[in-house]
Amino acid sequence: MVEMKIQNVVTSVELKMELPLGKIAESFEHAEYEPEQFPGLVFRSESSKVTCLIFRSGKIICVGGKTLAEAKDGIKKVLQSLKKIGIKIPKNYEIKIENVVATANLKRELSLEDIAFALEESEYEPEQFPGLIVRLQKPKVAFLVFSSGSLVCAGAKTEEEARKGINTLVRKLKKIGAI
């Protein structure tokens, strides 16, 4: 069993209402809003490590959580902060998981050329990028595989899906004799 570590959980919420980004930026010391450079407001919470991107459309994206609970909590804290400055937040909203990014290390050197040749679902262009890209269909996740044996899994919707993806990739690498 390969040890997996969650690096980032990205969550979002659609409030289905317009948000006054100028007012929000003026009200919060830790907000960055430069609409000429980026259409959203960047909100860094003082009490957690997450960063939320708040858009005028009412969409909020939270990045930087190491767990689902941390990522959901980041959105809830932003919503509480918005309520405190008089913005009416709908009672019903759904926090969605957009992406779970996990890493693992196989603790051995890999021949990316050999893997690229043997795995149909892989791409390797070392002059463009030093890692091999592997896209799995079940579960639907993508990997960056490095010659050091490090793996980055992206696109999972749950921790379990990331774990399943890593286990599937490890089985495929064993089957072709790469590990």
N, C-alpha and C positions, 0 to 999 in steps of 0.2 A: 504494500500500500504506500503510495507516494504522498508525502505530506503536502497539503494545500494551504495557502494563506490568502485570505480575502484582502485585496488592496483598496478596492473602491466599490461602493454600492451607489448607483445613480437612481434617484427617484424623481417623480414629477407629479404635479397636480394641475388640473385645469379648473380654474374658478369660474370660467364662463362669464367674466365681467371685465370691464376696463379698469386698469389700475393707474392711479396718478403718480407716475414715476418721479416727477419733479418734487411733489410733496413728500414722497417717501425719502428721497435723497436728502432733502432739507431736514427731515426729522431724525435721521439716523447718522450718528457719527461714523459708523463703520460701513457706510454705503458708498459705492463708487458709481457715478452715473455720468457718462460722457457719450451722449447719443450720436455724436459725429463719428465716433470710433466703434461703438457697439450698441445695438438697439435695446439692450437690457440693462438693468441695474444689478450690480454685483453686491451682494450682502453677505458679509462675513460675521458669523455669530461670535460674540465674545466668549460664550460659555462652551462652545463645542468646536470641533475641527472642521465642520462642514462649511461649504460655501453655497449660497443659493443665488441663482440667476432669476431675476424677476422681470417679466415682460409685460408691456402695456396690455396685451391681450388677456392677461390673467393667468398665463402659464408660468409656473414656478418649477425650476429644475434644481435639485439639490445634489451636489457632488462632494466626495471626500469622506463619506461615511465608511467605516470599516465593518459595520454590521447593518442589517436591515433596520433594526431598532434605532440605531444612531442616525441613519439617513431619514427615516420617518420622523424622528424627533426633531431633526433640523428643519423640516418643512413645518411642523407644528409650532416650533418656536418663532418662525418667521410670521406665520399666521397670527399668533398671539401678539407679536410686535405690531403688526398692521392694525389689529383691533384696538390696541392702545392709542394709536394716533387717529382713531375715528373712522377707519375704513371698515365697512360692513362686509364681513366674510360670510358666504353662504353656509348654512348649517350642514348641508350634504355635499361632500366632495370625496373623490377617490384618489388615494395616493397609490400611484403605479410604480412598479419596479421597471426601470428602463434597461439597466445593464448591471451585471455583477462581473467585476474583473478580479481574477484570482491568479496567483503564481504558484509554481511548483518547481522543484529542482530534481532532476534525475540522477544527479551526482556522478555523472560520467560524460566524457566527450562524445559528441555525435558527429557523424559524417552527413552533413546536410545535403551534399550532392547525391549520396546513395539513397537517402530518404526521399528526396525529390524525384528520383528516378523510379522508386518502388511504390510511392503513394500517389495514386491518381489525383486525389483531392488537394495536392500541394502545389505551391509556386515558390520558386527560388531564383532570385536574380541578385547575386551578391554585389554586382556593381551598382545596384539601386538601393539595396537594404541588406544588412548583414544577417538577417534572420530568414528562416523558412516560414511561409504562411501555409497553414493547413486549415481548411474549412470542412467541418463535419456537418452532416445533415441531421443525424440523430445522436445526441441532441444538437440543435442548431447553434453551434458555437464556432468561434475562430481562434486559432492559436498562432502565436509567434513562437517559433522554436529556434533556440540558439545553439551554436556548436558547443558551448559550455555545458549544455544539458538543462539550461533554464527554459521554462515554459511560461508564457503569459496566455491566459484564457480570457476571452472577451465575448460578450454577446449573450451570456447566460441570464436567465430571468430569476434564478434562485441559486442559493449556495449548493443545493443538491444537484442542480443541472450542471454547475461548474464542476463539481466532484465527478459526476457521471461522464462529462466530457473528457476530463483528465484521464479517468480510468479507461475510457474507450481509446484515446490516443495511445496510452501506454500499451494496451493490448495490440493495437495495430503495429506499433514499433517493435514489439516482441515478435509478432508474426513474421515481419520482414527481416528479422535478425539485426535490427539497428541497436537493440539493447538486450 
